[in-house]
Amino acid sequence: MPSFSGAVILPELHKTLLFKNRDLVAEAHSDLIFYDVDCFGIRGIDAVTEEIVGLAIGVNRYGLVAANTHVRNTIDPSYHILTEQVLMFAKDAEDALSMIIDQLKKGRTYQWGNLILADHDSMLVIELEGSEHSIEWSERKVLRTSHHILLDTEDTVRADIETGTMFETSVERVERGYDLLKQVKSVSDVFSLLKDHGDSENQASLCRHPNSTGELSTAMSYVVEIDHATETTRPKIVFHVAQGNPCTSEYRAIPLVFPADAEIVKRATAIYFK
């Protein structure tokens, strides 16, 4: 299930923004949300088993945000599990990285994918290839689609019957995404990026559109907005979500409060599925 995801830090605004366009073949999709005392996220779907597992994107009480993108199917557990674990137990990007490396050193293997992590002053991408990994650190911006940039996996991904046909469009999307990400100076610029079509609405546009039956379309679009202008230990968090192509859908803004009680969860859920 290819997706387009990244993060940017706007130091002048004291903000970190994590974003994701979730691309699916299904015409109708309804998210499952996870909201407990210290963490909020959207449930992931295992690309192989199609089971609901882990988190596809989320944020915790410390302002650590995480999202992932799919690269290649394997029989290993989904990277969604790692995304949930770091949001449940890590306090910042460095802490999350240590947790993941510890899991890999223990011999754990995962489906091929990319994990994007960000906090108030740094961000990184962990590229996963089974038990192998590579890390990109950045102070301002990171971006991934449905291929690896650092790991030497291009030949394998191109040769795969399920992913090979999508490699070129993935490269086009990440190149277009980075061109736009360099110009991001405000929160509204991030939303504009997610709505972008480039030259036309197609499989290579950031807001993905199908040209024929069975092709992928952006089913959900998310922006997690973290405001660190107050205490870094208790940032202001807003989760924005749009159903369907973001170019024609409105984003709903959901203020997240931690620690969350039953009433807070109920109110957020009502806004999410309004």
N, C-alpha and C positions, 0 to 999 in steps of 0.2 A: 504494500500500500504506500506508494511514493507520496512524499509530502515535501513542502518547501518551508524551511524554518531557519530562524536566526535570532540574533540579539544585538542590541546597540545600547551604549551608555551615552547619555547626554549630560556631561558634567556641569554645564552652565545651568541646567534645569534641575540638577540633582536627581536625575531619573535613570532607571534601567528599564528597558522594554524588551520583552521576549515575544516573538510572534511566530505564527504557524498557519499555513494554508494546508488543510487536511484533504487529500485527494482520494476519492473513491470511485468505483464503477457504479455502485448502487445509486439509483435516482433518489430514493428516500432514505435518509439516515437520521437517527435520533441518538444523541450522546447519552452516556451514563456518567453522572458526575460523582465524585468522591469528595466529601467534605467532613473532616473530623476535627478534633480539637485544634491541631496545629498544622494542618495541611489541606490544600484544595487542589483537585486535579480532574482531568477527563480520562476516563478509562480507555485503555488501549485495546486493539484487536490483534491477536496473533495472526501474522500473515499466512502461516502454514495451516494451523488448526482452526482458525477463525473463532477461537474462544476469546472471551473477554478476560483480559489479564493486565495487571500493572497499570501504569499511567502513560498516556501519550504526551501530555503537557501538564504542568502544574507549578505550584508555588507554596512555600511554607511560611511560617510566622516570622522567620528571620529575614525574609526577602530573597531567599535563594530560589531561583526559577530554573526549570529544566524542561526540555522538549526533545523529541527524537525524530529521525527520518529513517525510512527503510532503504536498504541497499540490495540484499539478496536473501532468498529463502534458504534455510537449512533446517535440519531436524532439531537444532538446539533450542533452548528456552528463549523467549522473546526478550529483547532489550527493554521492553516496557517494564519488566520486573525491576531492572536496575534503576530506572527512572523513579519508580515508586519508592524504592529503598532509600535513595539519596534524599528525596524530599521528606521522608519520614524521620530520618536520623541525622542528616548533615546540617551544619550551620552556615557554610559558605562553599564556594566553588572548590577551594583547595581541599576542604574537608571531604567533599563529595568525591573528588578525584582519588584521594587516599583510600576511600572505601571501595571504589570500583577496582583500583589496582590490586587491592588486597584480595578481592573476589577472584580476579584473574590469576593471581599467583597461586591460589588454592586449586587451580585447575578448572575453574568454572568456564564454560563456553556459552556463547550467545549468538543469535542470528546476526547477520551482518547489518550494521546500521551506523548511525551517527547520533551521539548524545551532545546536546548543546546545554551548557550550564553557565549561569551568570549570577553575580551578586552586585553589591554596591560599587565596587571599584575594579572588577576584573571579570573575564569570561573566557570560556574555553570550549573546544570541541574534542570529544573523544571518539575517534573512529574505531569501530569494532569489527573484527574479522575472526569469528570464533573466539579463541583465547588470545589472539594477537590484538594489539591496539597501537594507535598513534595519537599524539596530543598536539593541538594547536592552542596556544595561549594568546590572548589579545586584551588590550586595555579599552578598546572602543567598539569593535564590531566583529561578528562572526556570522557565517552563513553556510548552510548545507542543503542539498537536495537529495537525489537518490543514487549518489555514487560517492566514492572516496576520493579525496584530493591528495592526502599524504600517503596512505597505504598503497602498495603496488598491486592493486586488484583489477585494474582496467581490463586486461585480457580475459580474466575469468568472468567478469561481469558482462563484457561484450559477447562472450561465447555462450552465456546462459540463455536458454530459450525463453525464459520468463522475464529476464531483465535486459538482455542485449538490445532489443529494439527501443528501449527507453533511455539508453545511455546518452545518445546525442542530445535528446531533448533535456535531459538532466543537466548536461554541460551548458546548454544554452540558457537554461533557467538560472543557474548559479552565476553565470557571467553577467546576465542582465540584472540579477539581484544585487550583485556587488557594485555595479555601475550606479544603481539607484541608492544603495545603502551609503555610498560615499557622500551623497548629497543630503542625507537625512539630518535635519537640524531641529526638528520639532516632532511632537507626538503625532500631529496630523500627517506628517511626511511618511510615517510608518504605515498608516492606514492607506495612503495613496500607493505606496509600494505594493501592498497586498492586493490592490485592485488593478494593478498594471497589466496591460495586454501587449505592450511593445508594438509591433507592426500589425498584429491581428490577434483575434481570439482563437487560440488553438492549444495543442498539447504542450507547447513550449512556453506559453505565456505564464506569468506568475499566478494570475487568476486563471486557472485552467478550465478550458472549455472543450467538450467533445465535438468532433466533426462527424462521428458515426457511432452507431450502436456498439456498446462494449468498451468505449474509450473512457478515460478518466475525466473526472470533473471535480472542481473544488467543492466539497460538500459542507465543510465548516471552516471558518476563519477565526483565529484567536489572537488577541494581544493582551499580554499581562503587563500592566503598568505599575512600576514600583517607584514611589516618591520617597526619597531619602532625605528630604529637607528637614524632617523632624529627627528624632532619635534613630540611629541606624539599627538599634535593637528592636524597634517597633515601627517599621516603615508603614506608610499608607499604601494600600494595595487595591487596585481595581482590575477586574478581569472583564475584558471586552470579548463578546462573541457574536458572530454573524452566521446564520444558517444559509447554506447555498453559496453561490458565487458572491463574493463581497462587493463586486462592482454593481450589483443590483439589490443588495440586501442592506439592512440597517444593523449596525452594531448595538447590542444591548450592553450597558455598563453595569457591572455587578460589584459593589463595594464588598471586600472581604474583611472580616473581623476575626482576629485570633486573640485569645482562645475562643473557639466557637461553641456555643451551646445549641440546644435543640431549636430554639426560636430563631437564632441567627441562620442556621442551616435551612430551616423552612423558608425563611424570607429570601435567601439567595436562590434556592431551588425554584421558587415561584417566579422570580425575575428571569432566571435562565430559560425556563420553558414557557415563558409568556407568549 
